[in-house]
Amino acid sequence: MKQKGATEFKEHLDNLNDGVIAIILTVMVLEVPLPNQAGVSYRNFMGSIFIFLVSFFVVANFWYDLNRMLLVLNRVTKKMIITDFVFLAALSVIPMLTKWMMLEPTGLAVFDYGIAYFIANLMKLIISATAWEEFFNEVEGSPKMFSMRLGRRLVIVLVINFILILLAYIMARWVLLAYLVLTIYNFFYPEKTAVDQKVK
């Protein structure tokens, strides 16, 4: 009965993640200003579409990574739930920052966007580490090897994010493009998760 309750609780968390992220994606597309609105040229409209697409794929990739991390777990810990809430909170700010960049693509707007992206990535890595810890409690594996690999990836992610945040003031649009490229790279070369370990 206890195992059943833990499984149901994990399902509730999965449903919450799916619901919140679906709303985030919907809100972002509704923020795109149409070219027939006052002061919105077609060029501005296409720029807003580009910003929307960057944000859309950023959030969608986070959803993909999160589901891969939680897929094989039978239960979630309180630490994972708290981290997941902070992760969702960071993602929930993305639509507001996306709208800001659509209306005024300044360095400060992209800088704040980078901060939200940084926090979401950090929370995702913490969730991943906790998921691996739970996974190694259920099957045989090498948590030490994973910890070293996660540590290297964490350093790389934090350094890249930090550099992009600093560059946001100098070349805002290029940094936006960099976020899109980084998202595409993460999608095709994702972090190894417990899903991959279980498949083997």
Backbone hydrogen bonds in HBPLUS format (Angstrom, degrees):
<---DONOR---> <-ACCEPTOR-->    atom                        ^
c    i                          cat <-CA-CA->   ^        H-A-AA   ^      H-
h    n   atom  resd res      DA  || num        DHA   H-A  angle D-A-AA Bond
n    s   type  num  typ     dist DA aas  dist angle  dist       angle   num
A0005-GLY N   A0001-MET O   2.97 MM   4  6.24 155.8  2.03 145.4 151.4     1
A0006-ALA N   A0002-LYS O   3.00 MM   4  6.29 154.4  2.07 147.5 154.3     2
A0007-THR N   A0003-GLN O   2.96 MM   4  6.18 153.8  2.03 147.2 154.3     3
A0008-GLU N   A0004-LYS O   2.94 MM   4  6.19 159.9  1.98 149.6 155.0     4
A0009-PHE N   A0005-GLY O   2.96 MM   4  6.13 149.8  2.05 142.2 150.7     5
A0010-LYS N   A0006-ALA O   3.07 MM   4  6.33 152.6  2.15 143.0 149.5     6
A0011-GLU N   A0007-THR O   3.00 MM   4  6.33 152.6  2.08 145.9 153.7     7
A0012-HIS N   A0008-GLU O   2.97 MM   4  6.29 147.3  2.08 145.1 153.6     8
A0013-LEU N   A0009-PHE O   3.08 MM   4  6.43 151.7  2.16 144.7 152.0     9
A0014-ASP N   A0010-LYS O   2.91 MM   4  6.23 157.0  1.96 151.1 157.5    10
A0015-ASN N   A0011-GLU O   2.93 MM   4  6.16 157.7  1.98 146.8 152.6    11
A0016-LEU N   A0012-HIS O   2.89 MM   4  6.12 151.0  1.97 144.6 152.9    12
A0017-ASN N   A0013-LEU O   2.92 MM   4  6.18 165.0  1.94 153.9 157.0    13
A0018-ASP N   A0014-ASP O   2.99 MM   4  6.23 165.4  2.01 151.0 154.8    14
A0019-GLY N   A0015-ASN O   2.90 MM   4  6.04 159.3  1.94 146.3 152.2    15
A0020-VAL N   A0016-LEU O   2.90 MM   4  6.05 172.6  1.91 159.9 161.4    16
A0021-ILE N   A0017-ASN O   3.02 MM   4  6.05 167.8  2.03 151.0 155.0    17
A0022-ALA N   A0018-ASP O   2.95 MM   4  5.98 149.8  2.04 140.5 149.2    18
A0023-ILE N   A0019-GLY O   3.05 MM   4  6.28 154.4  2.12 146.1 152.4    19
A0024-ILE N   A0020-VAL O   2.95 MM   4  6.24 156.4  2.01 148.4 155.2    20
A0025-LEU N   A0021-ILE O   3.01 MM   4  6.23 162.4  2.05 150.4 153.6    21
A0026-THR N   A0022-ALA O   3.05 MM   4  6.25 151.7  2.13 141.8 149.7    22
A0027-VAL N   A0023-ILE O   2.83 MM   4  6.03 164.5  1.85 157.8 161.5    23
A0028-MET N   A0024-ILE O   3.11 MM   4  6.26 155.5  2.17 146.9 153.0    24
A0030-LEU N   A0026-THR O   3.25 MM   4  6.51 147.8  2.36 145.3 154.3    25
A0031-GLU N   A0028-MET O   3.12 MM   3  5.24 144.9  2.25  99.5 109.8    26
A0032-VAL N   A0029-VAL O   3.36 MM   3  5.59 162.2  2.39 104.2 109.3    27
A0037-GLN N   A0034-LEU O   3.10 MM   3  5.71 167.0  2.12 120.7 123.8    28
A0040-VAL N   A0037-GLN O   3.15 MM   3  5.57 161.5  2.18 136.3 133.8    29
A0045-PHE N   A0041-SER O   2.93 MM   4  6.23 150.4  2.02 144.4 153.4    30
A0046-MET N   A0042-TYR O   2.94 MM   4  6.24 158.4  1.99 150.2 154.1    31
A0047-GLY N   A0043-ARG O   2.98 MM   4  6.23 151.5  2.06 145.1 153.4    32
A0048-SER N   A0044-ASN O   2.89 MM   4  6.14 150.2  1.98 145.0 153.0    33
A0049-ILE N   A0045-PHE O   2.95 MM   4  6.27 147.0  2.06 145.2 154.7    34
A0050-PHE N   A0046-MET O   3.04 MM   4  6.32 153.3  2.11 143.1 149.4    35
A0051-ILE N   A0047-GLY O   3.05 MM   4  6.37 160.1  2.09 147.3 152.2    36
A0052-PHE N   A0048-SER O   2.84 MM   4  6.05 155.8  1.90 146.6 153.9    37
A0053-LEU N   A0049-ILE O   2.90 MM   4  6.14 159.4  1.94 150.6 155.5    38
A0054-VAL N   A0050-PHE O   3.01 MM   4  6.32 158.1  2.06 150.9 156.5    39
A0055-SER N   A0051-ILE O   3.06 MM   4  6.31 170.6  2.07 152.1 154.1    40
A0056-PHE N   A0052-PHE O   2.72 MM   4  5.88 155.9  1.77 152.7 160.8    41
A0057-PHE N   A0053-LEU O   3.01 MM   4  6.14 171.2  2.02 151.6 152.6    42
A0058-VAL N   A0054-VAL O   2.98 MM   4  6.15 148.1  2.08 145.7 155.6    43
A0059-VAL N   A0055-SER O   2.97 MM   4  6.16 170.7  1.98 155.1 155.9    44
A0060-ALA N   A0056-PHE O   2.85 MM   4  5.99 164.8  1.87 152.1 157.4    45
A0061-ASN N   A0057-PHE O   2.93 MM   4  5.81 150.9  2.01 134.7 142.1    46
A0062-PHE N   A0058-VAL O   3.10 MM   4  6.38 148.6  2.20 141.5 150.1    47
A0063-TRP N   A0059-VAL O   2.98 MM   4  6.33 154.4  2.05 150.0 156.8    48
A0064-TYR N   A0060-ALA O   2.99 MM   4  6.28 155.5  2.05 144.9 151.3    49
A0065-ASP N   A0061-ASN O   2.94 MM   4  6.18 166.2  1.96 152.3 155.2    50
A0066-LEU N   A0062-PHE O   2.92 MM   4  6.06 164.9  1.94 152.3 156.7    51
A0067-ASN N   A0063-TRP O   3.02 MM   4  6.18 162.9  2.05 151.2 155.1    52
A0068-ARG N   A0064-TYR O   3.09 MM   4  6.29 154.8  2.15 147.4 154.4    53
A0069-MET N   A0065-ASP O   3.02 MM   4  6.26 147.3  2.13 147.0 155.8    54
A0070-LEU N   A0066-LEU O   3.10 MM   4  6.32 151.9  2.18 148.6 155.5    55
A0071-LEU N   A0067-ASN O   3.01 MM   4  5.68 125.7  2.31 141.7 152.3    56
A0073-LEU N   A0070-LEU O   3.33 MM   3  5.53 152.0  2.42 106.0 114.0    57
A0081-ILE N   A0077-THR O   3.05 MM   4  6.40 152.6  2.13 147.1 154.8    58
A0082-ILE N   A0078-LYS O   2.95 MM   4  6.20 166.6  1.97 156.4 158.7    59
A0083-THR N   A0079-LYS O   2.98 MM   4  6.11 166.0  2.00 148.0 152.5    60
A0084-ASP N   A0080-MET O   2.80 MM   4  5.87 150.7  1.89 141.5 150.4    61
A0085-PHE N   A0081-ILE O   2.94 MM   4  6.23 149.1  2.04 146.9 154.5    62
A0086-VAL N   A0082-ILE O   3.09 MM   4  6.47 156.9  2.15 149.8 155.5    63
A0087-PHE N   A0083-THR O   2.88 MM   4  6.10 155.1  1.94 147.5 155.3    64
A0088-LEU N   A0084-ASP O   2.85 MM   4  6.13 157.9  1.90 149.3 154.4    65
A0089-ALA N   A0085-PHE O   2.86 MM   4  6.07 149.8  1.95 143.5 152.4    66
A0090-ALA N   A0086-VAL O   2.98 MM   4  6.25 156.0  2.03 149.3 154.6    67
A0091-LEU N   A0087-PHE O   3.05 MM   4  6.36 158.2  2.10 147.6 153.7    68
A0092-SER N   A0088-LEU O   2.81 MM   4  5.96 146.2  1.93 144.1 153.9    69
A0093-VAL N   A0090-ALA O   3.30 MM   3  5.50 145.8  2.42 100.8 109.8    70
A0094-ILE N   A0091-LEU O   3.00 MM   3  5.29 144.9  2.13 106.3 116.7    71
A0097-LEU N   A0093-VAL O   3.07 MM   4  6.36 163.4  2.10 158.7 164.0    72
A0098-THR N   A0094-ILE O   2.72 MM   4  5.84 147.8  1.82 153.2 163.6    73
A0099-LYS N   A0095-PRO O   2.94 MM   4  6.18 155.6  2.00 145.9 151.3    74
A0100-TRP N   A0096-MET O   3.05 MM   4  6.32 154.7  2.12 142.6 149.7    75
A0101-MET N   A0097-LEU O   2.98 MM   4  6.25 157.0  2.04 144.8 150.2    76
A0102-MET N   A0098-THR O   2.95 MM   4  6.22 141.9  2.09 143.0 154.2    77
A0102-MET N   A0099-LYS O   3.11 MM   3  4.95 120.5  2.48  90.6 106.0    78
A0103-LEU N   A0099-LYS O   2.96 MM   4  6.24 157.7  2.01 153.9 158.6    79
A0104-GLU N   A0100-TRP O   2.72 MM   4  5.77 157.7  1.77 152.5 160.1    80
A0106-THR N   A0104-GLU O   2.62 MM   2  5.60 138.6  1.79 114.0  99.5    81
A0110-VAL N   A0106-THR O   3.17 MM   4  6.50 164.6  2.19 153.1 156.4    82
A0111-PHE N   A0107-GLY O   2.81 MM   4  5.91 147.9  1.91 143.2 153.5    83
A0112-ASP N   A0108-LEU O   2.96 MM   4  6.19 162.2  1.99 150.1 152.6    84
A0113-TYR N   A0109-ALA O   3.01 MM   4  6.24 151.9  2.09 142.4 151.0    85
A0114-GLY N   A0110-VAL O   2.85 MM   4  6.10 150.5  1.94 144.4 152.2    86
A0115-ILE N   A0111-PHE O   3.03 MM   4  6.42 143.5  2.16 143.7 153.8    87
A0116-ALA N   A0112-ASP O   3.12 MM   4  6.46 160.8  2.16 151.2 154.3    88
A0117-TYR N   A0113-TYR O   2.95 MM   4  6.21 158.2  2.00 148.9 155.7    89
A0118-PHE N   A0114-GLY O   2.79 MM   4  5.93 151.2  1.87 143.8 152.0    90
A0119-ILE N   A0115-ILE O   2.95 MM   4  6.24 161.8  1.98 153.3 156.9    91
A0120-ALA N   A0116-ALA O   2.97 MM   4  6.16 165.2  2.00 150.2 154.5    92
A0121-ASN N   A0117-TYR O   2.98 MM   4  6.16 157.4  2.04 145.7 151.8    93
A0122-LEU N   A0118-PHE O   2.93 MM   4  6.17 156.0  1.99 148.9 155.8    94
A0123-MET N   A0119-ILE O   2.91 MM   4  6.16 163.2  1.94 155.8 159.5    95
A0124-LYS N   A0120-ALA O   2.92 MM   4  6.07 151.2  2.00 143.5 152.1    96
A0125-LEU N   A0121-ASN O   3.00 MM   4  6.24 152.7  2.08 146.5 152.8    97
A0126-ILE N   A0122-LEU O   3.06 MM   4  6.38 148.1  2.17 142.9 151.8    98
A0127-ILE N   A0123-MET O   2.89 MM   4  6.15 159.7  1.93 150.5 155.8    99
A0128-SER N   A0124-LYS O   2.90 MM   4  6.10 153.8  1.97 143.1 150.8   100
A0129-ALA N   A0125-LEU O   2.92 MM   4  6.15 157.1  1.97 143.9 149.3   101
A0130-THR N   A0126-ILE O   2.99 MM   4  6.22 160.1  2.03 150.0 155.1   102
A0131-ALA N   A0127-ILE O   2.82 MM   4  6.01 152.1  1.90 147.7 156.2   103
A0132-TRP N   A0128-SER O   2.95 MM   4  6.21 156.6  2.01 150.7 156.1   104
A0133-GLU N   A0129-ALA O   3.03 MM   4  6.27 151.9  2.11 141.2 149.3   105
A0134-GLU N   A0130-THR O   2.98 MM   4  6.28 157.2  2.04 148.9 154.0   106
A0135-PHE N   A0131-ALA O   2.86 MM   4  6.06 153.5  1.93 144.3 152.8   107
A0136-PHE N   A0132-TRP O   2.87 MM   4  6.10 157.0  1.93 153.4 157.6   108
A0137-ASN N   A0134-GLU O   3.12 MM   3  5.17 141.8  2.27  97.3 108.6   109
A0138-GLU N   A0135-PHE O   3.01 MM   3  5.36 150.4  2.10 106.7 115.7   110
A0139-VAL N   A0135-PHE O   3.10 MM   4  6.40 146.1  2.22 151.4 161.3   111
A0146-PHE N   A0142-SER O   3.22 MM   4  6.55 161.7  2.26 152.0 157.2   112
A0147-SER N   A0143-PRO O   2.88 MM   4  6.03 156.8  1.94 145.4 151.8   113
A0148-MET N   A0144-LYS O   3.15 MM   4  6.45 153.1  2.23 147.7 153.4   114
A0149-ARG N   A0145-MET O   3.14 MM   4  6.43 158.8  2.19 146.8 152.4   115
A0150-LEU N   A0146-PHE O   2.76 MM   4  5.97 164.8  1.78 162.7 167.0   116
A0151-GLY N   A0147-SER O   2.91 MM   4  5.96 152.0  1.99 139.6 147.5   117
A0152-ARG N   A0148-MET O   3.12 MM   4  6.38 156.9  2.17 145.7 150.4   118
A0153-ARG N   A0149-ARG O   3.07 MM   4  6.33 163.7  2.10 148.7 153.2   119
A0154-LEU N   A0150-LEU O   2.79 MM   4  5.94 155.3  1.85 149.6 157.1   120
A0155-VAL N   A0151-GLY O   3.05 MM   4  6.28 162.4  2.09 148.5 152.1   121
A0156-ILE N   A0152-ARG O   3.06 MM   4  6.31 163.8  2.09 150.7 154.9   122
A0157-VAL N   A0153-ARG O   2.87 MM   4  6.06 168.9  1.88 155.8 158.6   123
A0158-LEU N   A0154-LEU O   2.93 MM   4  6.06 167.3  1.95 154.1 157.7   124
A0159-VAL N   A0155-VAL O   2.94 MM   4  6.04 160.3  1.97 149.8 155.4   125
A0160-ILE N   A0156-ILE O   2.96 MM   4  6.13 169.3  1.97 154.5 157.4   126
A0161-ASN N   A0157-VAL O   2.96 MM   4  6.09 165.2  1.98 150.1 154.6   127
A0162-PHE N   A0158-LEU O   2.89 MM   4  5.99 156.0  1.95 144.2 151.3   128
A0163-ILE N   A0159-VAL O   2.94 MM   4  6.17 160.3  1.98 152.6 157.3   129
A0164-LEU N   A0160-ILE O   2.98 MM   4  6.21 162.2  2.01 151.5 156.4   130
A0165-ILE N   A0161-ASN O   2.92 MM   4  6.11 154.3  1.99 148.8 155.9   131
A0166-LEU N   A0162-PHE O   3.09 MM   4  6.35 156.1  2.15 147.1 152.7   132
A0167-LEU N   A0163-ILE O   2.95 MM   4  6.19 154.6  2.01 149.2 156.7   133
A0168-ALA N   A0164-LEU O   3.02 MM   4  6.06 121.5  2.38 138.4 151.8   134
A0168-ALA N   A0165-ILE O   3.34 MM   3  5.21 144.9  2.47  93.3 103.1   135
A0170-ILE N   A0167-LEU O   2.95 MM   3  5.25 132.9  2.17 106.0 119.2   136
A0171-MET N   A0167-LEU O   2.94 MM   4  6.03 172.9  1.95 179.1 176.8   137
A0175-VAL N   A0171-MET O   3.05 MM   4  6.27 148.7  2.15 152.8 162.1   138
A0176-LEU N   A0172-ALA O   3.05 MM   4  6.41 150.8  2.13 147.5 155.7   139
A0177-LEU N   A0173-ARG O   3.07 MM   4  6.36 155.6  2.13 143.6 149.7   140
A0178-ALA N   A0174-TRP O   2.92 MM   4  6.17 145.0  2.04 137.6 147.8   141
A0179-TYR N   A0175-VAL O   2.94 MM   4  6.31 146.9  2.05 147.6 155.7   142
A0180-LEU N   A0176-LEU O   3.17 MM   4  6.54 150.2  2.27 144.4 152.1   143
A0181-VAL N   A0177-LEU O   2.94 MM   4  6.29 160.1  1.98 152.4 157.5   144
A0182-LEU N   A0178-ALA O   2.81 MM   4  5.97 159.5  1.85 149.4 155.6   145
A0183-THR N   A0179-TYR O   2.93 MM   4  6.07 149.5  2.03 140.1 148.2   146
A0184-ILE N   A0180-LEU O   2.97 MM   4  6.26 160.0  2.01 151.1 156.0   147
A0185-TYR N   A0181-VAL O   2.92 MM   4  6.16 158.5  1.96 149.0 155.2   148
A0186-ASN N   A0182-LEU O   2.95 MM   4  6.17 159.8  1.99 146.2 151.4   149
A0187-PHE N   A0183-THR O   2.94 MM   4  6.16 141.7  2.09 143.6 154.3   150
A0188-PHE N   A0184-ILE O   3.12 MM   4  6.40 159.3  2.17 151.5 155.1   151
A0189-TYR N   A0185-TYR O   2.75 MM   4  5.76 145.3  1.87 150.6 161.6   152
A0196-ASP N   A0193-THR O   3.13 MM   3  5.57 121.4  2.49 106.8 117.9   153
A0197-GLN N   A0193-THR O   3.36 MM   4  6.75 154.2  2.43 143.2 150.4   154
A0198-LYS N   A0194-ALA O   2.92 MM   4  6.06 153.8  1.99 147.8 153.9   155
A0199-VAL N   A0195-VAL O   2.99 MM   4  6.23 152.2  2.07 149.2 157.0   156
A0200-LYS N   A0196-ASP O   3.30 MM   4  6.52 149.8  2.40 140.9 147.2   157
